[in-house]
Amino acid sequence: MPDATMRAVRLDRAGGPEVLEIATVPVPEPGPGQVRIRHHAIGLNFIDIYQRDGLYPLTYPTGLGLEAAGVVEAVGEGVTRFAVGDRIAYANGPPGAYAEAHVVHQDRAVRLPGDIAFETAAAAMLKGMTAEYLVQRVFHVKQGDAILVHAAAGGVGLILCQWAQSLGATVIGTVGSEAKAELARSHGCDHVILYDREDVAAQVREITAGEGVAVAYDSVGAATLEASLSSLHRRGMFVTYGNASGPVPPLEPLRLSRGGSLFMTRPTLFDYVATPEELDASAQALFAVIRSGQVKIEIGQTFALDQVRQAHEALAGRKTVGSTLLAP
Ligand SMILES: NC(=O)c1ccc[n+]([C@@H]2O[C@H](COP(=O)([O-])OP(=O)(O)OC[C@H]3O[C@@H](n4cnc5c(N)ncnc54)[C@H](OP(=O)(O)O)[C@@H]3O)[C@@H](O)[C@H]2O)c1
């Protein structure tokens, strides 16, 4: 029998890291179609910050965190996908992963192969499936493409750069420090630009002999919008998929025309793993590139669940590299 209570992060309002409280709460019971998973590792993601600070509103009181890996310890009525004892992971909520256990719908979880550690899964599921849909489905990265990836030493960044390079792309990454540049170079970046000090678009033109890149993957948002648009070649694709520096301001369609008949999309993982079939396919593709060694999962730092405020400060303060875990 599980403990009747567990430790979990709770919020009763939006705000800074100080709104994150560790509470003792009842262990949740799975409803119809749901499983309860006992967490072995929890993934920290930038979206958790948007949800904590209210950019992406939640209904309070609430838990936080969308991603974890562990073992099924109870199943609700009608569950067919998993049984008690299965190793599983999930990456698309509902919020509440920052806890010793959580209840998720069976359709939102995937079975973990025996060779994928819980820590690897919690470090890679959300970020790695994001990389999967970005390089394979939003834009089909192929041999010979030059591409631009902002925040290249971050959680998504390191996975995305390695994956794109393994597909034959020339990867140009941007980072905030020399130490991050080193890490990005050893994880798929052919060229690294320090975007706080250098003119990104000018550097990109120089690296690509004036051509520009086929696609700009931009998770930084407001601060990098102009650099991304100005780095693209004719009919290039601007993929704005995050807002680490703030949301992208409204954009005139004519700006896309002037940039060379550019395309723009604002995708979110949840629309690319909307069905169990899409979720399984994306996860399997991720496990395959991890298994083959094409993508190494870099766990840059691990915090105890009790240190969740420090973990948020580090991620929001650009102090982390690669993936960040919370240990339940
Ligand atoms: N749309 C989707 O489907 C989807 C899915 C997953 C993640 N995302 C987005 O992808 C991004 C990366 O997520 P992640 O969890 O892997 O985080 P992360 O990249 O590990 O952390 C964010 C990084 O952004 C850079 N950054 C630049 N300006 C910043 C600023 N003003 N404040 C904070 N960070 C800044 C920092 O790297 P430097 O120090 O090198 O600048 C920082 O380390 C986030 O924007 C996230 O929302 C989107």
The ligand as a Tripos MOL2 file, in Angstrom:
@<TRIPOS>MOLECULE
LIG
   48    52     1     0     0
SMALL
NO_CHARGES

@<TRIPOS>ATOM
      1 N1          6.5090   25.0740  -28.0210 N.am      1 LIG1
      2 C1          6.8850   23.9130  -27.5290 C.2       1 LIG1
      3 O1          6.3850   22.8590  -27.9210 O.2       1 LIG1
      4 C2          7.9580   23.8730  -26.4970 C.ar      1 LIG1
      5 C3          8.2660   22.6690  -25.8520 C.ar      1 LIG1
      6 C4          9.3350   22.6550  -24.9530 C.ar      1 LIG1
      7 C5         10.0300   23.8220  -24.6730 C.ar      1 LIG1
      8 N2          9.6630   24.9750  -25.2900 N.ar      1 LIG1
      9 C6         10.3900   26.2180  -25.0550 C.3       1 LIG1
     10 O2         11.7450   25.9830  -25.3420 O.3       1 LIG1
     11 C7         12.5500   26.7920  -24.4960 C.3       1 LIG1
     12 C8         13.5820   25.9550  -23.8280 C.3       1 LIG1
     13 O3         12.9970   25.2140  -22.7690 O.3       1 LIG1
     14 P1         13.9310   24.4700  -21.7370 P.3       1 LIG1
     15 O4         13.0490   23.9490  -20.6760 O.co2     1 LIG1
     16 O5         14.8250   23.5500  -22.4680 O.co2     1 LIG1
     17 O6         14.7780   25.6980  -21.1320 O.3       1 LIG1
     18 P2         16.3180   26.0600  -21.3780 P.3       1 LIG1
     19 O7         16.5600   26.2680  -22.8290 O.co2     1 LIG1
     20 O8         17.1580   25.0480  -20.6830 O.co2     1 LIG1
     21 O9         16.4400   27.4260  -20.5980 O.3       1 LIG1
     22 C9         16.1730   28.6310  -21.2340 C.3       1 LIG1
     23 C10        17.4350   29.2480  -21.8460 C.3       1 LIG1
     24 O10        17.0420   30.3650  -22.6340 O.3       1 LIG1
     25 C11        18.0950   31.2830  -22.6880 C.3       1 LIG1
     26 N3         17.6210   32.6410  -22.4430 N.ar      1 LIG1
     27 C12        17.8460   33.7000  -23.2490 C.ar      1 LIG1
     28 N4         17.3060   34.8100  -22.7520 N.ar      1 LIG1
     29 C13        16.7410   34.4760  -21.5780 C.ar      1 LIG1
     30 C14        16.0460   35.2070  -20.5820 C.ar      1 LIG1
     31 N5         15.8290   36.5390  -20.6890 N.pl3     1 LIG1
     32 N6         15.5920   34.5660  -19.4950 N.ar      1 LIG1
     33 C15        15.7910   33.2360  -19.3540 C.ar      1 LIG1
     34 N7         16.4470   32.4790  -20.2780 N.ar      1 LIG1
     35 C16        16.9310   33.0890  -21.3880 C.ar      1 LIG1
     36 C17        19.1220   30.8740  -21.6070 C.3       1 LIG1
     37 O11        20.2620   30.3220  -22.2760 O.3       1 LIG1
     38 P3         21.5360   31.2980  -22.5650 P.3       1 LIG1
     39 O12        22.1000   31.6530  -21.2340 O.co2     1 LIG1
     40 O13        22.4300   30.4700  -23.4020 O.co2     1 LIG1
     41 O14        20.9750   32.4890  -23.2870 O.co2     1 LIG1
     42 C18        18.4040   29.8150  -20.8160 C.3       1 LIG1
     43 O15        19.2900   28.8570  -20.2670 O.3       1 LIG1
     44 C19        11.5820   27.5520  -23.5870 C.3       1 LIG1
     45 O16        11.2970   28.8080  -24.1480 O.3       1 LIG1
     46 C20        10.3720   26.6690  -23.6160 C.3       1 LIG1
     47 O17         9.2120   27.3440  -23.3130 O.3       1 LIG1
     48 C21         8.6370   25.0180  -26.1850 C.ar      1 LIG1
@<TRIPOS>BOND
     1     1     2 1
     2     2     3 2
     3     2     4 1
     4     4     5 ar
     5     4    48 ar
     6     5     6 ar
     7     6     7 ar
     8     7     8 ar
     9     8     9 1
    10     8    48 ar
    11     9    10 1
    12     9    46 1
    13    10    11 1
    14    11    12 1
    15    11    44 1
    16    12    13 1
    17    13    14 1
    18    14    15 2
    19    14    16 1
    20    14    17 1
    21    17    18 1
    22    18    19 2
    23    18    20 1
    24    18    21 1
    25    21    22 1
    26    22    23 1
    27    23    24 1
    28    23    42 1
    29    24    25 1
    30    25    26 1
    31    25    36 1
    32    26    27 ar
    33    26    35 ar
    34    27    28 ar
    35    28    29 ar
    36    29    30 ar
    37    29    35 ar
    38    30    31 1
    39    30    32 ar
    40    32    33 ar
    41    33    34 ar
    42    34    35 ar
    43    36    37 1
    44    36    42 1
    45    37    38 1
    46    38    39 2
    47    38    40 1
    48    38    41 1
    49    42    43 1
    50    44    45 1
    51    44    46 1
    52    46    47 1
@<TRIPOS>SUBSTRUCTURE
     1 LIG1         1 GROUP 0 **** ****
